Amino acid sequence: MLQGLAEEYHFQILAMEVMPDHIHLLVDCRPQFFISDMIKIMKGNIARQLFLSHPELKQQLWGGHLWNPSYCVVTVSERSKEQVLSYIEGQKDKEKRK
């Protein structure tokens, strides 16, 4: 679903790791995008698609909401991009050790 949104809104997902209760993404997008708008687009579209295909989920979630309204955003430069990629990749191993 996220890859489809990336194509539709012309941004690129450079790295992604799906955790049990959150998602890590490294996204490359045009500076014309407001980050808050991108988050709303991603969260809103995914929730809508999941609830349409699995309406039973709504009863199992926090007041019928798929996502917590909070999020963390960090901008990266070419210098720090490798650190962020390494961190996201490391989340796989961290989850496996649990």
GIZI-V533776 format. One record per helix or strand of 3 or more residues. SS is the DSSP state (hx for helix, st for strand). FROM is the first residue (numbers start at 1). TO is the last residue. If there is no record, write none. Layout:
ss=SS from=FROM to=TO
ss=SS from=FROM to=TO
This chain:
ss=hx from=2 to=9
ss=st from=12 to=18
ss=st from=23 to=28
ss=hx from=35 to=53
ss=hx from=57 to=60
ss=hx from=78 to=97
